Amino acid sequence: MQVAIQGEAGSFSHAAALETLGAALGLVPCGTFEELFRAVETEAADRGIVPIENTLAGSVHQNYDLLSAHALHVVAETELRIRHCLIARPGTELKDIVRVASHPVALAQCRRFFAEHPHLVAVPAYDTAGSVRDLMAGNVAADAAIASALAAELYDGAVLAEGLEDHAENYTRFLVVAREPAPAAAASKVSLMFTLTNAPGVLYRALGVFSTRGLDLTKIESRPLPGRPWEYLFYLDVIGDARATGRLGEALAELRTFAPMVRVLGAYPERA
């Protein structure tokens, strides 16, 4: 199975792919999330694994927008504990380090580490694992990088410190996207999006179709509609069976009676 990720081998997306889809996967590294979605659409990859939210940084809004813009299906989800490591060339000591490269989000999650080591300078890079690869190849103006232990292993880097993140409860939720939907029989969670008319109480009514049926909403997000100022696209994650005979199927049928657009992005097994 060919799996598209944003970033390089050794990234947290790579680690999430291994955890979700197994070690036999073939990796399709992509420079941007847009390239990832296109790789799956054009059959350059069978699956794509997409970070959608982090417990420290919040939602990855770009990927909500890409789910809307592309006709792919969410077929699985996973969550990964994000543990940042300080990685350097073998033989390097912490006292020798001045410049530390990584993705800006990773650097932002390690503010306490930089505050405790004020002589260190954060150097933004396009990817966590890519910063390790470039460090080991001598292609980045830095003495160390912040990335996963997997990146250190793949590129023969030395881990000088682990757990650099500000909070131990640092998790990223990933969605797996594919061209075809997952088997409905295995689904216990649904991701969907919808639009609403601008009228008093309409969002309350929309959420009510789920609450009156005792359905658990685990995520709600709104995004601006391009070209339609002050109008929004709403995203929901709901626990339930989306088949028409179930409570969630009934809720979706009622929502469609007054929402101008309802699209089920995917029905898939809830992560354990």
Order of alpha helices (4+ residues) and beta strands (2+ residues): beta-alpha-beta-alpha-beta-beta-alpha-beta-beta-beta-alpha-alpha-beta-alpha-beta-alpha-beta-beta-beta-alpha-beta-beta-alpha-beta
